[in-house]
Amino acid sequence: MAAPVGRDRLQQTLVNAGITHDVSAVLTAYLVLIFVFEAVAAGLHGAAYYGLRRRRPWGWVVAVLVAGAWSLAIVGIPVFVLLLQRKTREAYGIL
C-alpha cells in the first residue's frame, strides 16, 4: 500500500469490480481486516507454542482451536486430524 502505483491498481480493480462508493474507505477497511486476521493468527500460534511448552494440556487445547480455525480456511486439516488422534492426546495427558 505504500507504493502509489500498487494502490492505484488496487483502487482501479475495486472500481472495475463494481464498487461505486468511497474506494479508499473500502481499501482501508480491507487492509485493516487483513491486519487483524494476521495478528489474531500470530497471537493464537504464539499461545499454542508457549502453552505446549509450559502447560501441556492447555497447549494441546489451544493447538486444537488454532488448527480447527485454520481448517475452516482449508489449511490445517492434516494438523487438526493429527492433534485429535488418540496417541497425540495421550502424549499430552488428554483422555
Buried (B, 14 or more C-beta within 10 A) or exposed (E): EEEEEEEEEBBEEBEEEEBEEEBEEBBEEEEEEEEEEEEEBEEBBEBBBEBBEEBBEBBBBBBBBBBBBBBEEEEBBEBBEEBEEEEBBEEBEBE
